[in-house]
Amino acid sequence: MKYILITGVSTGIGQGILIELVKNGYFVFGTVRSKNDAERLKKEVNSDLFFPILTDVTDEKSIQSAFEIIRDKLQNNILFALINNAGILIGGPLVHLNLDHYRQVMEVNFFGTVKMMQTFIPLMSSIHKNKAASQIINISSVLGHYGLPYISTYTASKYAIEGFSDSVRREIKKLNINLVLLIPGAVKTLIFKKGANEEDYDYAKNTVFEHSGKNLRKQMLKREELGISSQKIGKKVIQILKNPNPKPRYSITGSPMVEWYWPKYLPDRILDFILNKILK
Ligand SMILES: NC(=O)c1ccc[n+]([C@@H]2O[C@H](COP(=O)([O-])OP(=O)(O)OC[C@H]3O[C@@H](n4cnc5c(N)ncnc54)[C@H](OP(=O)(O)O)[C@@H]3O)[C@@H](O)[C@H]2O)c1
């Protein structure tokens, strides 16, 4: 039996990965923030291979109590994989946000991942060097590779995850742990709807940002609607977990040209020009 811990399984990508993992016979510790979500998911997944754990990744005590539960449940087994998926987005232009907006996003998307890794690496293959390597999968985003305007809180957090993961991957190889960045483009979830409310752009009313901020919001909602399914991300995760020597990065998008190659590889000034035209 292989044991996996994934954060943020209540909805979206986390839920999609959870379902694929259980289907493929992995035992999954999945974090949620409410008892209601735990009960709902227990019913939906309907399998002894799923064990929900109440955890808020911004709360160190809650991570420590998850650690104790998982350590006891594992007995002498290792944690085969940790998937850092929990994430939020807060929208709006820099000059109309405050520092707390940035802190909130960094607390979940970046520091949450750092703390989860520090806490759970001791349960991974590092303690059994003769066993197959364990895996950490950090869910990044194409927006960890190029910045769109009006979601700089999110972009900053995903760039942080990218740089942090590159650095740490080269350390933890010595502990017999592979670290993979999984980089989705638009996925059909509610993350943008949850984090970029129409009102978020109201405070930009009658400013130079009002029109293009709203346009960006519209474009993102459209992309979210047309995004790939969470199940597709789940299937990609299974492929990565089955690969004993995974690549450091996998991008996965429904429109690789529009979401990955052009924005990542076009010169910055050309991308600035195109975005300016689209969002005008
Ligand atoms: N959707 C996309 O287009 C897309 C593209 C690229 C990357 N991603 C990344 O994919 C990951 C999942 O996002 P999603 O699109 O599936 O969004 P989602 O449906 O909103 O799911 C986010 C998950 O994170 C959990 N979460 C939020 N704050 C948390 C906290 N403080 N502690 C623990 N869990 C917390 C949420 O739990 P609650 O239900 O309790 O809030 C939820 O389970 C994120 O890292 C996101 O950046 C998404």
The ligand as a MOL file (V3000), in Angstrom:
LIG
                    3D

  0  0  0     0  0            999 V3000
M  V30 BEGIN CTAB
M  V30 COUNTS 48 52 0 0 0
M  V30 BEGIN ATOM
M  V30 1 N -7.9300 26.4480 -11.4070 0
M  V30 2 C -6.9070 26.8110 -12.1590 0
M  V30 3 O -7.0870 27.2920 -13.2970 0
M  V30 4 C -5.5060 26.6170 -11.6570 0
M  V30 5 C -4.4640 26.7850 -12.5710 0
M  V30 6 C -3.1600 26.6020 -12.1360 0
M  V30 7 C -2.9100 26.2600 -10.8210 0
M  V30 8 N -3.9310 26.1060 -9.9510 0 CHG=1
M  V30 9 C -3.5920 25.7390 -8.5540 0
M  V30 10 O -4.2710 24.5660 -8.1880 0
M  V30 11 C -4.4400 24.5330 -6.7780 0
M  V30 12 C -5.8970 24.2020 -6.4550 0
M  V30 13 O -6.7310 25.2600 -6.9260 0
M  V30 14 P -8.1920 25.0080 -7.5090 0
M  V30 15 O -8.2640 25.6930 -8.8060 0
M  V30 16 O -8.5760 23.5960 -7.4000 0 CHG=-1
M  V30 17 O -9.0520 25.9240 -6.4960 0
M  V30 18 P -10.1580 25.5810 -5.4180 0
M  V30 19 O -11.2170 24.7170 -5.9820 0
M  V30 20 O -10.5160 26.8870 -4.8450 0
M  V30 21 O -9.3770 24.6960 -4.3310 0
M  V30 22 C -8.4680 25.2430 -3.4290 0
M  V30 23 C -8.3190 24.2960 -2.2450 0
M  V30 24 O -7.3840 24.8810 -1.3200 0
M  V30 25 C -7.9810 24.8380 -0.0320 0
M  V30 26 N -7.4690 25.8910 0.8480 0
M  V30 27 C -7.5970 27.2400 0.7180 0
M  V30 28 N -7.0310 27.8560 1.7630 0
M  V30 29 C -6.5430 26.8710 2.5710 0
M  V30 30 C -5.8510 26.8800 3.8210 0
M  V30 31 N -5.5580 28.0130 4.4650 0
M  V30 32 N -5.4980 25.6750 4.3670 0
M  V30 33 C -5.8030 24.5290 3.7430 0
M  V30 34 N -6.4590 24.4550 2.5820 0
M  V30 35 C -6.8260 25.6260 1.9970 0
M  V30 36 C -9.4740 25.0240 -0.2940 0
M  V30 37 O -10.1980 24.6390 0.8520 0
M  V30 38 P -11.5720 25.3820 1.2660 0
M  V30 39 O -12.6490 24.7740 0.4130 0
M  V30 40 O -11.7210 25.0710 2.7130 0
M  V30 41 O -11.3860 26.8500 0.9870 0
M  V30 42 C -9.6460 24.0980 -1.4870 0
M  V30 43 O -9.7190 22.7620 -1.0660 0
M  V30 44 C -4.0070 25.9130 -6.2610 0
M  V30 45 O -2.6880 25.8260 -5.7580 0
M  V30 46 C -4.0180 26.7650 -7.5190 0
M  V30 47 O -3.1270 27.8280 -7.4450 0
M  V30 48 C -5.2310 26.2880 -10.3260 0
M  V30 END ATOM
M  V30 BEGIN BOND
M  V30 1 1 1 2
M  V30 2 2 2 3
M  V30 3 1 2 4
M  V30 4 1 4 5
M  V30 5 2 4 48
M  V30 6 2 5 6
M  V30 7 1 6 7
M  V30 8 2 7 8
M  V30 9 1 8 9
M  V30 10 1 8 48
M  V30 11 1 9 10
M  V30 12 1 9 46
M  V30 13 1 10 11
M  V30 14 1 11 12
M  V30 15 1 11 44
M  V30 16 1 12 13
M  V30 17 1 13 14
M  V30 18 2 14 15
M  V30 19 1 14 16
M  V30 20 1 14 17
M  V30 21 1 17 18
M  V30 22 2 18 19
M  V30 23 1 18 20
M  V30 24 1 18 21
M  V30 25 1 21 22
M  V30 26 1 22 23
M  V30 27 1 23 24
M  V30 28 1 23 42
M  V30 29 1 24 25
M  V30 30 1 25 26
M  V30 31 1 25 36
M  V30 32 1 26 27
M  V30 33 1 26 35
M  V30 34 2 27 28
M  V30 35 1 28 29
M  V30 36 1 29 30
M  V30 37 2 29 35
M  V30 38 1 30 31
M  V30 39 2 30 32
M  V30 40 1 32 33
M  V30 41 2 33 34
M  V30 42 1 34 35
M  V30 43 1 36 37
M  V30 44 1 36 42
M  V30 45 1 37 38
M  V30 46 2 38 39
M  V30 47 1 38 40
M  V30 48 1 38 41
M  V30 49 1 42 43
M  V30 50 1 44 45
M  V30 51 1 44 46
M  V30 52 1 46 47
M  V30 END BOND
M  V30 END CTAB
M  END
